Structures are given as C-alpha cells and as structure tokens.
Amino acid sequence: MFRNSQVKIAYRTTNTTFEILTHLKQSTNASSGVYKPTCNTCPGVYIGQMGRPTDTRYKEHIRYIRTNNPQSAYSLHMLGNRHDYGTQEHIMELVKACTKGNLMNCWESLYIKEYHRKGYPITEQQRPEHNLLFDHIRTTLPFKHIDIALTADDEHRSDTTDIT
C-alpha cells in the first residue's frame, strides 16, 4: 500500500519499563511482593521479595536466626551484630504488592536503591549498581510510592542510633 509513496512506516513498542511501572494495577494478592523487614536495634532495613505469605517469610528469617544460619542478609545482619528482631507486626512490611517475575525484580531493585540513597540499608545487603533508568524514573514519575517515606519507626530509630 505504501510501497510507491514517500510515506515511511515506523514502529514503536508500548511495552516499555516506563509504561509497565506507570500503568500498573495494584495486585490484590497481598501474599507476594517486595517486603521490608527492619532491625529492631538499629535503623537497618532489608529489602527482599517473596512469593509466599508474609508470616511464612517472617518465620523463615526467625528460624535462620535461631539456628545460627546466615541464610539471608537479614539473618546475617542479626547474627553478626547481635541485634534483636521484633514481632512480625513490628518489623515486617509489604511495601509493594506484585507478582513474581521481572516486574518484582525491578521493584525490588528500585526500593533497594532508594533505601541505599537514604542511608537505611543493612550493610549485609548488596548495593545495587548505578542505574540511570532508576534515576530517570525517580525524577519523572508522578506517583508517590517510589519516593520512600520514612515511617515513624524509621524516624525514631534514626534519632537514637547512628548508621554505620
């Protein structure tokens, strides 16, 4: 149809990271997503992902701590620093509900980067590589859940403890 004309056809995908993150419908499955267990002693925060209910993941972390098994960065932090953990309701928070896969990996990396930027990660969690895409997303997206707000517990811990 356009072979004999001066019109050139260009294709553009709508399946971009920006489109996925900005038009994402919140998952109703609250048993999977990016979660944030916090240290009860210092302002340390761990960011991880789970595909199981929060209470199951909490019990796994506590089992690792009680059996002196540094299986996760969170348990390694608790064991290495002799810090206390709290109840599930006090330390575990689902920060982003989503399904397992590339999207969850992206959200987890974004939250890890933001907590590193704010100075609240546990030192045992690997620091993410610098990612220009995350910098762009952080400065251009209009929604609030990317900009991590400190909870009252985070602010209290930062007032009483130095971050090392």
N, C-alpha and C positions, 0 to 999 in steps of 0.2 A: 504494500500500500504506500509506503513512504520511500521506496527504492529510487524512484525517479524524481524525488523532490529534494529541496535543500534542508529539510527537517531532519534533525538527528535526534534519536531517542536515547535518553539517559535513564538508568535505573537507580533507584535509591531504596535501601532497606529501611524498614521501620522497626526492625528487631535490634535496636541498639541498647547499650547498657543504660543510657540516659532514659530511653523510653521505658525500659523494664522497671527501673527504680522510681520513676515519677508517676507511672500509671499502675502501680502495683496495688492490688486489692489486698487488704489485711486478711491473713489466713484466720479461719475460725478454729483451726487445730492448735490449741494452746499447748499441746504436748511436744511440739518441736519448734526450734528456732534458735536464736542467739541468746545466750544467758550470761548473767554476771554474778558469780559468787564473790563476795568480798571477804577480806580478812577482818576478823573481829578485834585484832590487836593494833594493826597499822592501817593506813589508808589504802593498802594494796587492793587492786581489783584484777580479777582474771576474767577474760572474755573467752567463751567457748561456744560450741554448738552442740545441740542434742536433738536426737530423733525420738527420744523417749520422754515420758512424763518427768517433770521437774523433781518429784520426790525420788524417783529411781536414780536420777543422775546425782542428786544430793547424797543418797545412801552409798553410791559408788565412791564418791570423794571421801566420805567419812570412813568407809571400810579401808580405803588405801591409807588413810592417816592412822587408824587404829592398828593396822597390821604392819605399820612402818614400811609401806610400799610406795615409793615415789613414782607411781604410775602416771600421774598427771602433774602439770606445772603447779596446780593449786595445792596438791598434797605435798609436792616437793617444797613449796614455799612454807607451808605449815610445819613440816618436819625439820627443815633446815634452819628455820628461825625460832623454833619452839613457840609458835604463835597459837592462839586459841581460835577455834571455829565456833560459830554460833548455831542457833536453830535454823531450820530451813526457811522459816518465815522471815528471819532476821537477815540472813546472808544471801539467799538466792533470789534473783530477779530475772524474769524473762524480759529482755529489752527489745526483742524483735521477733514476733511470731512469723515463721515462714516454713516452707517445706524444704526437705533435704535436697541438696544439689548445688549447682553453680551459683544460684541466687543466694543461698545461705552462706556459701563460701565468701561471696562478695560482701554481704552484710557483716559477716564476722571480721573480715579484714578491715572494713571501714570503721567498725567500732573499736577494734584493737588500735588502729592508727589514731583515732580521736582520743582514746584514753592515754596513749603514749604522749600525744601532743599536750594534754592537760596535766601530765605528770602523775598519773594514778595507776600505772600497771604494776603487777608484781614483777620483780626483777627476773624471775624464772621464765616468764613468758617471752618468747622470741619477738623481737621488734620487727615489725613489717618493713619491707623495702619501701623506699620513697616511691610514691605512685602519683604521677601528675594527674591522672584521671580522678583520683580521690580529691586532690586539691581543687580541681575544676568543679566537681560535684558539690563540694562543701561550700564553694563561693557562689554557685549559681542556682542551686535548687532552693525552691521557696519553702519546703516543708521543714518543720521544727525537729522531727525525730532524729535527724542526722546530727544536729548540734547537741551534744550530750550535756544535759543539765545535771549539775551535782544534786544529789538528794540531800536531805537534812543529815542523814548518817554520814555521807561523804564529807560534808562541810564540818561536822563535829569532829570526825577523825583527823581532818587536815588541820584543825585548830589545836589539837592536842598532841599530834605526832609529827615528827619530821619525816619527810620522804627521803629514803636513802637509795 
